[in-house]
């Protein structure tokens, strides 16, 4: 039996609409004169919606824990280094980067979890 060939549309979706395994490097200012490079993962829609649309309420730290990676590609935040201990300004800057690298910008980012 011959395997069915994928349609052009399916191939186009796989190439353009499916999350990448690559991370996106971005700089974040930690304090005056201290800039760090963070790596941001693209999140699959189901995971993104589960975090942003959580029935318990949106928790920015959960989003950062899921999307911010270290230079080796592993999670930056952990039980030993929780994202919810960040300064609010830094957490907000990281949140904007995560939203941008997951396809949202400006007002879209604010509305992402609201249906």
C-alpha positions as CSV (number, residue, x, y, z in Angstrom):
1,X,0.0,0.0,0.0
2,X,1.4,3.4,-1.0
3,X,1.6,6.1,1.7
4,X,-0.7,9.1,1.0
5,X,1.3,12.2,0.1
6,X,0.6,15.3,2.2
7,X,-1.3,18.1,0.6
8,X,0.4,21.4,-0.3
9,X,-1.7,23.1,2.4
10,X,-0.6,20.6,5.1
11,X,3.0,21.2,4.1
12,X,2.5,25.0,4.2
13,X,1.0,24.8,7.7
14,X,3.9,22.6,8.9
15,X,6.4,25.1,7.5
16,X,4.7,28.3,8.7
17,X,2.1,27.7,11.4
18,X,3.6,25.1,13.7
19,X,5.8,26.2,16.6
20,X,9.5,26.0,16.1
21,X,11.9,24.0,18.4
22,X,14.3,26.9,18.1
23,X,14.5,29.6,20.7
24,X,14.7,33.3,20.0
25,X,17.4,35.4,21.7
26,X,16.5,38.7,23.2
27,X,18.1,41.2,25.5
28,X,16.6,42.2,28.8
29,X,17.8,45.0,31.1
30,X,18.1,43.5,34.7
31,X,19.4,46.7,36.3
32,X,21.2,49.9,35.3
33,X,24.1,48.7,33.2
34,X,23.3,45.0,33.4
35,X,21.8,43.5,30.3
36,X,21.3,39.7,29.9
37,X,20.4,37.6,26.9
38,X,17.4,35.3,27.4
39,X,16.1,32.7,25.1
40,X,12.4,32.5,24.4
41,X,10.6,29.4,23.3
42,X,7.5,29.4,21.1
43,X,4.7,27.7,23.0
44,X,2.1,25.4,21.3
45,X,-1.4,27.0,21.3
46,X,-2.8,24.5,23.9
47,X,-0.1,25.2,26.4
48,X,-0.2,29.0,25.8
49,X,-4.0,29.1,26.2
50,X,-3.8,26.9,29.3
51,X,-1.4,29.4,30.9
52,X,-2.9,32.6,29.7
53,X,-6.5,31.6,30.0
54,X,-6.2,29.8,33.4
55,X,-9.5,29.6,35.3
56,X,-7.6,30.5,38.5
57,X,-6.5,33.7,36.9
58,X,-3.6,34.7,34.7
59,X,-0.2,34.1,36.3
60,X,2.6,35.8,34.5
61,X,5.2,33.7,36.4
62,X,3.7,30.5,34.8
63,X,4.1,32.0,31.3
64,X,7.7,33.0,32.0
65,X,8.5,29.6,33.5
66,X,7.2,27.9,30.4
67,X,8.8,30.1,27.8
68,X,12.1,31.5,29.1
69,X,15.1,29.3,28.4
70,X,18.8,29.4,29.4
71,X,21.6,29.3,26.9
72,X,21.5,25.5,26.7
73,X,17.7,25.5,25.9
74,X,16.6,24.3,29.3
75,X,14.1,26.1,31.5
76,X,15.7,29.2,33.2
77,X,13.2,29.2,36.1
78,X,12.7,26.4,38.6
79,X,11.8,25.7,42.2
80,X,15.2,26.9,43.2
81,X,14.9,30.0,41.0
82,X,11.2,30.8,40.7
83,X,9.9,33.3,38.2
84,X,7.5,34.8,40.7
85,X,10.5,36.3,42.6
86,X,11.4,38.6,39.8
87,X,11.1,42.4,40.1
88,X,7.8,43.5,38.5
89,X,9.4,45.7,35.9
90,X,11.7,42.8,34.7
91,X,8.8,40.3,34.7
92,X,6.7,42.7,32.6
93,X,9.6,43.2,30.1
94,X,10.0,39.4,29.8
95,X,6.3,39.0,29.4
96,X,6.3,41.4,26.5
97,X,9.1,39.5,24.9
98,X,7.4,36.2,25.3
99,X,4.2,37.6,23.8
100,X,6.0,39.1,20.9
101,X,7.9,35.9,20.1
102,X,4.7,33.9,20.3
103,X,2.9,36.1,17.7
104,X,1.3,38.8,19.7
105,X,2.1,42.5,19.8
106,X,0.6,45.5,21.6
107,X,-3.1,45.3,22.4
108,X,-3.2,41.7,21.0
109,X,-0.9,40.6,23.9
110,X,-3.3,42.0,26.5
111,X,-6.3,40.3,24.9
112,X,-4.5,37.0,24.2
113,X,-6.2,35.1,27.0
114,X,-9.6,36.8,27.0
115,X,-12.3,35.1,25.0
